Amino acid sequence: MEGGGGRRVVAVGAGLAALGAAQRLRGHGSLRLLEAAARTGGRVCTRPFASGLAEMGAHWIHGPSPGNPVFRLAAGYGLLGPEAAREENQRAEAGGHPLLPSITYGSSGRAPSPRAVSEARDLFDALLASARAFHGAGEPPAPSVGQYLRAEIAQRVPAPAGREAGARRLQLAVLAARLKLECCVSGTHSMDLVALEPFGEYVCLPGLDCTFPGGYSSLPDRMLEALPEGTVLLNKAVRTIRWRGSFREEGDKARDFPVQVECEDGDTFLADHVIVTVPLGFLKERHQDFFQPPLPERKAEAIRRLGFGTNNKIFLEFEQPFWEPQQQLLEVVWEDESPLEEPSADLEANWFKKLIGFVVLQPPEQHGHVLCGFIAGKESEYMETLSEAEVLGTMTRILRTMTGNPSLPAPRSVLRSQWHSARYTRGSYSYVAVGSSGDDIDVLAQPLPEDPEDPRPLQLLFAGEATHRTFYSTTHGALLSGWREAERLNQLFEAPGPSPRL
């Protein structure tokens, strides 16, 4: 690394938060992004599949409208299709869900009544909206979103008499399916783990969710191109960040640095400031030995309390589609399930029942005939331990059952994400868990040392989706958090203050 003047900044990670920080930093002597993986982008990861692309991580721009920095950046780079640019699409209120024409399959192989499905869905959407109203409204009626929804469902869907029993069973099965969908949205095993009171603090931006025609990874790729050669070092996993120290480089006795970043390969980097952008799942597992000295108890508590779960995808390529061209979402309802009953804990026998259904990748001319299934929680983590052949076999069986067609051809290939087993990620994204609140997100985002009068300020800064109080779990939350920490450093660089200690 360069010797001499100028403040040195190291970012740990090279996802959107770190790349965003690098984009906005001014007045530093040198900047390094140390990335454990062999690629940039973090939880944005596009891979070739079938005749097109598969998004292993981030899939949509949620709320593509002027208030979304990912949308603005992508539009500025010319990475979006013509649909995303249409003003009426930017104004649409989608409530954070992609609005896709859908068909519902029942586990009996018979299509359930579309009207009954639609009524149950409308009920769930109304209940979910009411769950967002408790933020800042005093004592909520239940600790978790799941418990609140179940209590409401028990009240609103009374036990029927005679012939209505079948209709009620279908209604409960659709509501159970919607709860699973919400687990995917929240990145959690169960909505019983998601805190009710802070649930409404998450902000949904307007705009019809859109995808990147050239893959989501085209965004970090373009951001990387703008950085000087050698700024990002790949396959550079960090082992320990030593802060509050006094470190000198060999042969340079003139200057000391408060932070030393030690990599798993033995390389060390000295810095004035380190921006930590690693996922919350990694921090949960490793924070005690990752920071020396350990993080203050307040921050360690916030890491422990906040939630971080897994949402995985299963891509299936078919020779020919069995769905109609206008269908973009194939939903799956297990007709014997109810949100009022405990789900089976036997993962081996029932993991696939957590699958919410499949999105049809569009357009088929680009992707081929590809379905993308979504599955969250412990079942999703169990799926990661199976072989691709086992996953393919199970998906074939489910689709044959659902369509009522025992000779439906098997998919010709399969690809799945495995975010929980990813060593430096350990899951998908954060949520505000029971026992935590938005205050924990702010504590996680707080730079160290905590004393504002410390002569060596901002030694450790924290960015990433889990540090954004209203946009956690999103790419735009991650990007904004990187910009926020860059701005913090820019203000420090511009402020008259003590020169680096010699």
C-alpha positions in Angstrom: 0.0 0.0 0.0 1.0 3.6 -0.5 2.9 5.3 2.3 2.7 8.9 3.2 -0.2 11.3 3.7 -3.8 11.1 3.0 -6.2 9.1 5.1 -6.4 5.4 4.3 -9.8 3.7 4.1 -10.4 0.0 3.8 -13.9 -1.5 3.1 -14.5 -5.1 4.1 -16.7 -6.5 1.3 -17.5 -5.4 -2.2 -21.3 -5.6 -2.4 -23.5 -2.6 -3.1 -22.8 -0.9 0.2 -19.0 -1.0 -0.2 -19.2 -0.1 -3.9 -21.6 2.8 -3.0 -19.2 4.1 -0.4 -16.3 3.9 -2.8 -18.4 5.8 -5.4 -19.0 8.7 -3.0 -15.7 9.0 -1.0 -13.7 12.1 -1.5 -10.4 13.3 -0.1 -8.9 10.0 1.0 -5.3 9.0 0.4 -6.1 5.5 -0.7 -9.0 3.1 -0.7 -9.1 -0.7 -0.8 -12.1 -3.0 -0.9 -11.3 -6.4 0.4 -13.8 -9.0 -0.9 -13.8 -12.6 0.3 -15.4 -14.0 -2.8 -14.1 -14.3 -6.4 -16.6 -11.6 -7.6 -18.0 -8.3 -6.5 -21.7 -7.7 -5.8 -22.3 -9.6 -2.6 -25.9 -10.7 -2.4 -26.4 -9.5 -6.0 -25.3 -12.4 -8.1 -26.3 -13.2 -11.7 -25.4 -16.5 -13.2 -25.9 -18.0 -16.7 -28.7 -20.6 -16.8 -30.6 -22.3 -19.6 -30.4 -19.8 -22.5 -30.5 -16.7 -20.2 -29.6 -15.6 -16.7 -30.6 -16.5 -13.2 -30.6 -14.1 -10.3 -29.2 -16.1 -7.4 -29.7 -13.2 -5.0 -31.5 -9.9 -5.4 -34.1 -10.3 -8.1 -36.2 -7.2 -8.5 -35.7 -3.5 -8.0 -38.4 -3.1 -5.3 -40.2 0.2 -5.9 -38.4 1.5 -9.0 -39.2 5.2 -8.8 -37.3 8.4 -8.3 -37.0 7.9 -4.6 -35.1 4.6 -5.2 -31.3 5.2 -5.6 -30.7 1.8 -7.2 -33.4 2.7 -9.8 -31.8 6.1 -10.4 -28.3 4.6 -10.7 -29.4 1.8 -13.0 -31.4 4.2 -15.2 -28.4 6.5 -15.4 -26.2 3.6 -16.5 -28.8 2.6 -19.1 -29.3 -0.8 -17.6 -33.1 -0.9 -17.5 -35.7 -1.9 -20.0 -38.3 0.5 -21.5 -41.1 -0.7 -19.1 -39.3 0.6 -16.0 -39.0 4.1 -17.5 -42.8 4.5 -18.0 -44.0 7.1 -15.5 -47.3 5.3 -14.7 -45.2 2.2 -13.7 -43.1 4.4 -11.4 -46.2 5.8 -9.7 -48.0 2.4 -9.1 -48.4 1.4 -5.4 -47.5 -2.3 -5.4 -46.9 -2.6 -1.6 -43.5 -4.2 -2.0 -44.8 -7.2 -4.0 -44.3 -7.8 -7.7 -47.8 -7.8 -9.2 -47.9 -10.8 -11.6 -50.7 -12.5 -13.4 -51.0 -15.8 -11.5 -52.6 -19.2 -11.4 -53.1 -21.3 -8.3 -52.5 -25.0 -8.1 -53.9 -27.2 -5.3 -52.0 -30.2 -3.8 -55.0 -32.4 -4.8 -54.2 -31.8 -8.5 -57.5 -29.9 -9.0 -57.5 -26.2 -9.5 -59.1 -24.4 -6.5 -61.9 -21.9 -7.1 -60.2 -18.7 -8.3 -62.9 -16.7 -6.5 -62.3 -18.4 -3.2 -58.5 -18.0 -3.6 -58.9 -14.3 -4.5 -61.2 -13.7 -1.4 -58.7 -15.4 0.9 -55.9 -13.4 -0.5 -57.7 -10.1 -0.1 -58.4 -11.0 3.5 -54.7 -11.7 4.1 -53.6 -8.5 2.4 -56.0 -6.5 4.6 -54.8 -8.2 7.8 -51.1 -7.7 6.8 -51.8 -4.0 6.1 -53.4 -3.8 9.6 -50.3 -5.4 11.1 -48.3 -2.3 9.9 -50.5 0.1 11.8 -49.1 -0.8 15.3 -45.8 1.1 14.8 -45.6 3.9 17.4 -49.2 3.1 18.6 -48.4 1.8 22.1 -48.6 -1.8 23.3 -49.3 -4.1 20.3 -51.8 -6.9 20.7 -49.2 -9.6 20.2 -45.4 -9.7 20.2 -45.1 -11.1 16.6 -46.7 -10.5 13.2 -47.5 -14.2 13.0 -49.3 -14.4 16.3 -51.3 -11.3 15.5 -52.3 -12.6 12.0 -53.3 -16.0 13.4 -55.5 -14.5 16.1 -57.2 -12.3 13.5 -57.7 -15.3 11.1 -59.2 -17.4 14.0 -61.7 -14.6 14.5 -62.5 -13.8 10.9 -62.7 -17.4 9.6 -65.2 -19.0 12.0 -65.8 -22.7 12.2 -68.4 -23.6 9.5 -71.4 -25.9 9.5 -72.0 -28.8 7.1 -71.1 -28.1 3.4 -69.1 -25.0 4.2 -66.3 -27.0 5.8 -64.6 -27.5 2.5 -64.7 -23.8 1.6 -63.2 -22.9 5.0 -60.5 -25.5 4.6 -59.5 -24.0 1.3 -59.6 -20.5 2.7 -57.3 -21.5 5.6 -54.9 -23.3 3.1 -54.6 -20.1 1.0 -54.0 -18.1 4.1 -51.2 -20.6 5.1 -49.7 -20.2 1.6 -49.7 -16.4 2.0 -47.9 -16.6 5.3 -45.2 -18.6 3.6 -44.9 -16.0 0.9 -44.5 -13.4 3.6 -41.7 -15.5 5.2 -39.9 -15.2 1.8 -40.5 -11.4 1.7 -39.3 -11.0 5.3 -36.4 -13.5 4.9 -37.5 -15.5 8.0 -38.4 -19.0 9.0 -41.7 -18.0 10.5 -43.7 -14.7 10.9 -43.8 -15.6 14.6 -40.2 -14.4 14.7 -40.9 -11.0 13.2 -41.7 -8.3 15.7 -45.2 -6.7 15.3 -44.6 -3.2 16.7 -41.7 -2.2 14.4 -43.2 -4.0 11.3 -44.8 -0.9 9.9 -41.5 1.1 10.0 -40.2 -0.7 6.9 -41.0 1.6 3.9 -42.3 0.3 0.6 -41.5 2.7 -2.3 -43.9 3.2 -5.2 -43.3 1.6 -8.6 -43.9 -1.8 -10.3 -41.0 -4.0 -9.4 -38.7 -4.5 -12.4 -35.7 -6.7 -13.3 -32.4 -5.9 -15.1 -32.5 -7.2 -18.7 -28.7 -7.8 -18.5 -28.8 -9.2 -15.0 -28.7 -7.5 -11.6 -24.9 -7.9 -11.6 -24.6 -5.4 -14.4 -25.1 -2.7 -11.7 -22.1 -3.6 -9.5 -20.1 -4.3 -12.7 -20.7 -0.7 -13.8 -19.9 0.7 -10.4 -16.7 -1.3 -10.3 -15.6 0.1 -13.7 -15.7 3.6 -12.3 -13.1 2.8 -9.6 -9.3 3.0 -10.2 -7.6 -0.3 -11.2 -6.6 -2.3 -8.1 -9.1 -0.7 -5.7 -11.0 -4.0 -5.2 -9.0 -7.1 -4.2 -10.9 -10.4 -4.7 -10.5 -13.7 -2.8 -9.3 -11.5 0.1 -11.2 -12.8 3.1 -10.7 -10.8 6.3 -9.9 -12.8 9.5 -9.6 -10.0 12.1 -10.0 -6.3 12.4 -7.8 -4.8 15.2 -8.9 -1.3 16.1 -8.0 1.2 18.9 -4.4 0.3 18.2 -1.2 2.0 17.1 0.1 0.2 14.0 3.1 1.1 11.9 4.4 -0.1 8.6 7.8 -1.6 8.3 10.2 1.0 7.1 7.8 3.9 7.9 8.3 5.0 11.5 6.8 8.4 10.8 3.1 7.4 11.0 0.9 5.1 12.9 -2.6 3.9 12.1 -5.4 3.0 14.6 -6.7 0.0 12.6 -5.1 -3.2 11.2 -7.0 -5.5 9.0 -5.6 -9.0 8.9 -6.7 -11.3 6.0 -6.9 -15.1 6.1 -4.0 -15.3 3.7 -1.8 -13.4 6.1 -1.8 -10.1 4.3 -2.4 -7.0 6.5 -3.7 -3.6 5.7 -3.3 -0.6 7.9 -6.1 2.1 7.9 -7.4 5.2 9.5 -11.0 4.1 8.8 -12.6 0.7 8.0 -16.1 0.4 6.6 -17.5 -3.0 7.6 -20.1 -4.1 5.1 -20.3 -7.8 5.9 -23.8 -9.4 6.2 -25.5 -9.5 9.6 -25.5 -13.4 9.3 -21.7 -13.3 9.3 -21.6 -10.9 12.2 -23.9 -13.1 14.2 -21.6 -16.0 13.8 -18.2 -14.3 13.9 -18.3 -10.8 15.6 -16.7 -12.0 18.8 -13.4 -13.1 17.2 -13.7 -10.8 14.1 -13.1 -7.6 16.1 -10.2 -7.1 18.5 -11.0 -5.6 21.0 -14.6 -7.1 20.8 -17.5 -4.7 19.9 -19.1 -2.8 22.8 -21.9 -4.8 24.5 -24.6 -2.5 23.1 -23.6 -3.3 19.5 -23.1 -7.0 20.2 -26.6 -7.1 21.7 -28.1 -5.4 18.6 -26.4 -8.1 16.4 -27.8 -10.8 18.6 -31.3 -9.4 18.7 -31.9 -8.5 15.0 -33.2 -11.3 12.8 -31.4 -12.7 9.7 -32.9 -15.6 7.8 -32.7 -17.5 4.5 -34.7 -17.2 1.3 -33.5 -19.4 -1.5 -34.4 -20.0 -5.1 -34.8 -23.1 -7.2 -34.6 -22.6 -11.0 -36.0 -25.3 -13.3 -35.6 -25.3 -17.1 -38.2 -27.1 -19.2 -38.1 -28.3 -22.8 -41.6 -26.9 -23.3 -43.8 -24.8 -20.9 -46.7 -26.6 -19.3 -48.1 -23.2 -18.3 -50.0 -20.6 -20.4 -48.0 -17.7 -22.0 -49.9 -15.1 -19.9 -49.2 -16.8 -16.6 -46.2 -15.3 -14.7 -46.7 -16.8 -11.2 -47.6 -20.3 -10.4 -48.8 -20.4 -6.8 -48.9 -23.6 -4.8 -51.5 -24.3 -2.1 -51.3 -27.3 0.2 -55.0 -28.0 0.8 -54.5 -29.8 4.1 -52.6 -26.9 5.7 -53.9 -24.2 8.1 -52.3 -21.2 9.8 -54.1 -22.3 12.9 -52.2 -25.6 13.2 -48.5 -26.1 13.9 -46.6 -27.0 10.8 -44.7 -30.3 10.7 -41.1 -30.1 12.1 -40.1 -33.1 10.0 -37.9 -31.3 7.4 -36.9 -34.4 5.6 -40.5 -35.5 4.9 -42.0 -32.0 4.3 -39.4 -29.4 3.4 -40.9 -28.9 -0.1 -44.2 -27.7 1.4 -42.6 -24.4 2.3 -42.2 -23.7 -1.4 -44.6 -20.8 -2.3 -44.6 -21.5 -6.0 -42.8 -20.4 -9.1 -42.2 -17.1 -11.0 -41.9 -17.6 -14.8 -38.8 -15.9 -16.0 -39.6 -13.3 -18.7 -39.2 -13.1 -21.6 -38.9 -16.8 -22.7 -37.1 -15.7 -25.9 -34.2 -14.6 -23.6 -34.4 -17.2 -20.7 -35.9 -20.3 -22.3 -38.7 -21.9 -20.4 -37.6 -21.4 -16.8 -39.5 -21.4 -13.5 -37.9 -19.8 -10.4 -39.2 -21.3 -7.1 -38.9 -19.4 -3.8 -38.5 -21.1 -0.4 -37.6 -19.6 3.0 -36.6 -20.7 6.5 -35.3 -23.9 8.0 -36.9 -25.9 5.0 -34.8 -23.7 2.7 -31.7 -24.4 4.7 -32.4 -28.1 4.6 -32.9 -28.0 0.8 -29.3 -26.7 0.6 -28.0 -30.0 2.0 -29.6 -32.1 -0.7 -28.1 -33.0 -4.0 -29.3 -31.3 -7.2 -30.7 -34.6 -8.3 -32.8 -34.9 -5.1 -34.1 -31.3 -5.5 -34.9 -32.0 -9.2 -36.7 -35.2 -8.3 -38.8 -33.6 -5.6 -39.7 -30.6 -7.8 -40.8 -33.0 -10.6 -43.0 -34.9 -8.1 -44.6 -31.6 -6.8 -45.4 -30.3 -10.3 -46.9 -33.7 -11.4 -49.1 -33.7 -8.3 -50.1 -30.1 -8.6 -50.9 -30.2 -12.3 -52.6 -33.6 -12.0 -50.4 -34.8 -14.8 -48.4 -37.8 -13.7 -46.5 -37.9 -17.0 -45.4 -34.2 -16.9 -41.9 -34.2 -18.3 -39.2 -33.6 -15.7 -37.2 -30.3 -15.9 -34.1 -30.7 -18.1 -31.9 -28.8 -15.6 -31.9 -27.3 -12.1 -29.9 -24.6 -10.3 -30.5 -23.4 -6.7 -29.1 -20.8 -4.4 -27.5 -21.8 -1.1 -27.2 -18.6 0.9 -27.2 -20.2 4.3 -24.2 -22.4 3.6 -22.3 -19.4 2.0 -19.5 -19.0 4.5 -19.3 -15.2 4.5 -23.0 -14.6 4.2 -24.9 -17.2 6.3 -28.4 -16.4 5.0 -30.2 -13.9 2.8 -31.2 -10.6 4.6 -32.3 -9.0 7.9 -35.6 -8.5 9.6 -36.6 -6.9 12.9 -37.1 -9.9 15.2 -39.2 -10.2 18.3 -37.3 -8.6 21.1 -35.6 -6.1 18.8 -36.6 -2.8 17.3 -35.5 -0.2 14.7 -33.3 1.2 17.5 -31.1 -1.9 17.2 -30.6 -1.1 13.5 -29.4 2.4 14.4 -27.1 0.9 17.1 -25.6 -1.5 14.5 -25.0 1.5 12.1 -23.3 3.6 14.8 -19.5 4.1 14.1 -16.8 3.3 16.7 -15.3 4.5 18.9 -18.5 5.8 20.5 -16.9 8.8 22.2 -17.3 11.7 19.7 -14.3 13.4 21.4 -12.0 10.5 20.6 -8.8 11.8 18.9 -9.0 9.0 16.3 -12.7 9.1 15.3 -14.6 6.8 12.9 -12.1 3.9 13.1 -15.0 1.4 12.3 -18.0 2.4 10.2 -20.9 0.0 9.5 -22.9 -0.3 6.3 -25.1 -2.9 4.6 -28.8 -3.5 4.3 -29.1 -4.5 8.0 -28.0 -0.9 9.0 -30.8 0.9 7.2 -33.7 1.5 9.5 -36.5 1.8 6.9 -35.1 -0.1 3.9 -33.4 -3.1 5.5 -33.4 -6.3 3.4 -33.1 -4.3 0.1 -30.4 -3.4 -2.4 -31.4 0.3 -2.1 -31.0 0.1 1.7 -27.5 -1.3 1.1 -26.6 1.4 -1.4 -27.9 4.2 0.7 -26.0 2.9 3.8 -22.7 3.0 1.8 -23.4 6.5 0.7 -24.2 7.5 4.3 -20.9 6.2 5.6 -18.9 7.8 2.8 -20.6 11.1 3.6 -19.7 10.7 7.3 -16.0 10.3 6.2 -16.2 13.2 3.7 -17.4 15.5 6.5 -14.5 14.4 8.7 -12.0 14.9 5.9 -13.4 18.4 5.2 -13.6 19.5 8.8 -10.6 21.2 10.3 -9.2 18.9 12.9 -6.1 17.3 14.3 -3.8 16.0 11.6 -2.9 12.3 11.7 -0.8 11.5 14.7 2.8 11.2 13.8 
